[in-house]
Amino acid sequence: MSDDTLTLEGAFKKIEELNEKIKELTKQNEENLNGWKRAKADYINFKNDSEKRRDELNGLAMMTSAAQNIPILGNFKKAFSMLPDDLKNSEWVKGIEQIYKQMKEMIKGLGVEEYAESVIGVPFDPTKHYAVGEERIDTQEDGVITQEVSPGYTFRGTVIVPAKVIVNKKQNNS
């Protein structure tokens, strides 16, 4: 018998060794595939988290930029409320009003909106309002807004500047 010839017993032994090797390689292949799937899932999660973080930072930058202009809008509003009647039809004043409207549109484009939920008679809500004073009006309910001193502003639905209001207080609780 030569070295190249296998016995039946040797052939079965060789087949058994090859089957073991196939099982080993299949197991290793499954581990590699599972590792690749985990790495792919981790990458997708990282990508999604990065996009979410980028959007949050962009939103924060837009909110900050817009918030810096809110006091200017308030000053425009106060100036227009004190405008003498003889200047209301002035072309110069109309030009300034146009600048005011452009600024309002600019911050609206950034996602900031003025809210008018602090109308007279609406209950005071500390999540939307900041009480800057109290007054007593017997015809109004206790704890309702009697005046709006300055409007509130939201950014994408979240209050960033609460409306400053005067609240009715019927009785002194001292």
C-alpha positions in Angstrom: 0.0 0.0 0.0 1.4 3.4 -0.9 1.2 6.7 1.1 -1.2 8.1 -1.4 -3.8 5.5 -0.7 -6.3 6.0 2.1 -7.9 3.3 3.9 -11.7 3.4 4.5 -11.0 4.1 8.1 -8.6 6.9 7.2 -11.0 8.5 4.8 -13.8 8.6 7.5 -11.2 10.1 9.9 -10.3 12.7 7.3 -14.0 13.6 6.7 -14.5 13.9 10.4 -11.5 16.3 10.7 -12.8 18.3 7.7 -16.3 18.5 9.2 -14.8 19.8 12.5 -12.8 22.4 10.5 -16.1 23.4 8.7 -17.9 23.8 12.1 -15.0 25.9 13.4 -14.9 28.1 10.3 -18.7 28.4 10.3 -18.6 29.5 14.0 -15.8 31.9 13.3 -17.7 33.2 10.3 -20.9 33.8 12.4 -18.8 35.6 15.1 -17.2 37.8 12.4 -20.6 38.5 10.8 -22.2 39.3 14.2 -19.2 41.6 15.1 -19.7 43.3 11.7 -23.4 43.8 12.3 -22.7 45.3 15.8 -20.1 47.6 14.3 -22.6 48.6 11.6 -25.3 49.3 14.2 -22.9 51.2 16.3 -21.9 53.3 13.3 -25.5 54.0 12.4 -26.3 55.0 16.0 -23.2 57.2 16.1 -24.2 58.9 12.8 -27.7 59.5 14.1 -26.5 60.8 17.4 -24.0 63.1 15.6 -26.8 64.4 13.4 -29.1 65.0 16.4 -26.3 66.8 18.3 -25.5 68.9 15.2 -29.2 69.8 14.9 -29.3 70.7 18.6 -26.2 72.9 18.3 -27.6 74.6 15.2 -30.9 75.2 17.0 -29.0 76.6 20.0 -27.0 78.9 17.8 -30.2 80.1 16.0 -32.0 80.6 19.3 -29.0 82.5 20.8 -28.8 84.7 17.7 -32.5 85.4 17.7 -32.7 85.9 21.5 -30.1 88.7 21.2 -32.5 90.6 18.9 -35.6 90.2 21.2 -34.7 93.3 23.4 -34.3 95.4 20.2 -37.8 94.4 19.1 -39.1 95.4 22.5 -37.5 98.8 22.2 -39.0 99.3 18.8 -42.4 98.4 20.2 -42.0 100.8 23.1 -40.8 103.6 20.7 -43.9 103.1 18.5 -46.2 103.1 21.5 -44.8 106.6 22.5 -44.8 108.0 19.0 -46.5 111.4 18.8 -49.6 111.6 16.6 -48.0 114.2 14.3 -45.2 111.8 13.4 -47.3 108.7 12.8 -47.7 109.3 9.0 -44.0 110.4 8.5 -42.2 108.6 5.8 -39.2 108.3 8.1 -41.3 106.5 10.7 -42.8 104.2 8.1 -39.2 103.3 7.1 -38.4 102.5 10.7 -41.6 100.4 11.0 -40.4 98.5 7.9 -37.1 97.7 9.6 -39.0 96.6 12.7 -41.2 94.2 10.6 -38.0 92.8 8.9 -36.5 92.1 12.2 -39.6 90.3 13.4 -39.6 88.2 10.2 -35.9 87.5 10.6 -36.3 86.0 14.1 -39.5 84.2 13.0 -37.4 82.6 10.3 -35.0 81.4 13.0 -37.8 79.7 14.7 -38.7 82.3 17.3 -42.2 83.6 17.7 -43.9 86.1 19.9 -46.8 84.7 21.8 -49.9 86.5 22.8 -51.2 84.1 25.4 -50.9 86.7 28.2 -54.1 88.6 27.4 -56.2 90.2 30.1 -58.2 87.7 32.0 -56.0 84.7 31.3 -54.8 82.8 34.4 -51.2 83.4 35.3 -49.0 80.5 34.2 -45.5 80.5 35.6 -44.2 78.4 32.7 -45.2 81.2 30.3 -45.4 84.4 32.4 -43.1 86.3 34.7 -45.1 88.5 37.2 -43.5 91.9 37.5 -46.3 93.3 39.6 -49.7 92.9 41.1 -52.8 95.1 41.2 -56.2 94.7 42.6 -59.2 94.8 40.3 -62.4 93.5 42.0 -64.1 92.7 38.7 -61.3 90.3 37.7 -60.6 86.8 39.1 -57.8 86.4 41.5 -54.5 85.3 39.8 -55.4 86.4 36.3 -53.4 88.7 34.1 -54.5 92.3 34.0 -51.7 93.8 31.9 -48.9 92.6 29.6 -45.8 94.6 30.2 -43.8 92.8 27.4 -44.6 89.8 25.2 -43.2 86.3 25.6 -41.2 84.4 22.9 -41.0 80.8 22.1 -38.3 78.9 20.1 -39.7 75.9 18.3 -42.6 75.8 20.8 -40.5 76.2 23.9 -40.7 79.4 26.0 -37.4 81.2 25.9 -38.5 84.5 27.2 -41.6 84.6 29.4 -44.1 87.3 29.0 -43.8 90.0 31.7 -47.2 90.6 33.2 -49.2 92.3 36.0 -51.4 89.8 37.9 -54.6 90.5 39.8 -54.5 89.9 43.5 -57.8 90.6 45.2 -56.7 90.1 48.8 -53.5 90.6 50.7 -52.4 87.2 52.4 -50.2 88.8 55.0 
